[in-house]
Amino acid sequence: MISLSVETVLGSIALAFFKLLIGLVLAIGSIYLGTNLLDRLTRDVDEWKEIKRGNFAIGILFGGVILSIAIIIENGVSAALSAIVPGMSFPSLIVSLFVSVLKLLVGVLAAVFSVYMALRVIDSITHDIDELSELKKGNVAMAIVMAAVMIAVSFVIKSSVDIVMAATDFSIISDFFGV
């Protein structure tokens, strides 16, 4: 029978809560950054103003954007949390988190680019429809189709973005700090 000390159990619980906190910060920060970048790319629509106005179509589209970004970055957040291990020195922890944030930033940029490209493809396929004006008018059907395309694209490209994040080598930072 394996016997665990109280300190070991409490240390594991503390580490788990620390990882939860870091995961929340990374997830919320990534979604915030992603939605702000997308908001800048769709200059014709003030999403938050439309949502405050009760525009369901914009709400559905924005929800699709948030889900798409979350789907794409999920493995990046998981990898960042996996890099935090018991017994890490504080400098190693800071460098690991910094490198993870940089990799996650690459993932967020790829996610926003992918969502934006999905919207552009829809726009090019539907020559006779101005999607943004339809959304402003509250066309829920248009919002559902656009959100579904974004979510579908995010599932399809998720593994490619994971590969890009994994291939992004920031080991020079770890080498610089000697950790």
C-alpha positions, 0 to 999 in steps of 0.5 A: 500500500502506498502511503502519501504524506499530508504535505504531498496531498496538499501540494498536489491539490495546490498545484491542481488549483494553480493549474486551474487558475493558469488555465482560466487566465490562458483561456479567457485571455486567448478568447479576449484576444481572439474576439478583439482581433476578429472585431478589428477585422469586421470593422463594419459591425460593432458586435458588442453594440449589436449584442447589447441591442439584442441582435440574436444573429450577431450573438450566434455569430460571436458565439461561433467565433468564441467556440471556434477559438476555444476548439482550436486553442484547447490543446495549447492550453492543455500543453501549457498546463502539462509543462507545469510539474511538481518540484519546478523551480520558480524561474523554470515555471516562469520561463515555461509559462512565458514560452507556453503563452508565446505558443498559445499566441501563435495558436490564437493568431492561427485561429483568428486567421482561420475564422476570418478566412472561413468568413471570407470563403462564405462571402466569396461563395455567396455573391448576391448576399451581403452577410454582414448587413444580413447579420445587422438586420438580425438574420438568424439563419445566416448567423447559424450557417456562418457559425456552423462553417466556422466551427466546422473549419475549427475542428478540421484545422485544429490538428494543423494548428496544434502542429504549428504550435508544437513546431514553434520553437522558443527553446532559445528563451529557456537556453537564455535563462539556463532553465 
